[in-house]
Amino acid sequence: MTFFLYLCTELIQKAMNLRDIKKDIDYILSAFIEDCSLVAAVNSKVSEEKASALMEEAIDLYNELRDKVGKVEGPARQYYNALRREVLERTDALYEKLSAAVKKEA
């Protein structure tokens, strides 16, 4: 009976990680896209083309990361932790590009 409980716990934890990582990807990249559109609307010096290109890059990243969520390679916990780090690092790089575009045009 304890093995069954252990197995159920592992499956539930895996499902929670899967659900949580999907929500994280949605939230973080949606916030970035919203920030891009806000910068384009408020700061007239930043070209809409540059903001649009960054939004397209964020959408491509979103699609790539959502594809990676379902393709677990190796231990699930390590894979999801690495994926979370990748989400943050790559989104941070997008924010750096947005910041550079604002500074360049200012």
C-alpha angles and dihedrals in degrees: 000000000000092000089056091051090048091051092048091049091052092049092048091048091049091050091048091050091048092049092044095049091050090051091047092052092047095047099043097045093041089054090051093050090049090050091051092052091046092052091048091050098043103034109058091186092067109081118237089228091061092047090046092051090052091049090051090050089051091050091050089050090049092053092046094050094045088053090052092052093070096044104072113188114193126339109004097224094052091043094053093045090052090047091052090052090049091052091053096043096048093044089049088054089053090051089051089055091049091049091049091051091052093047093046093053095042 
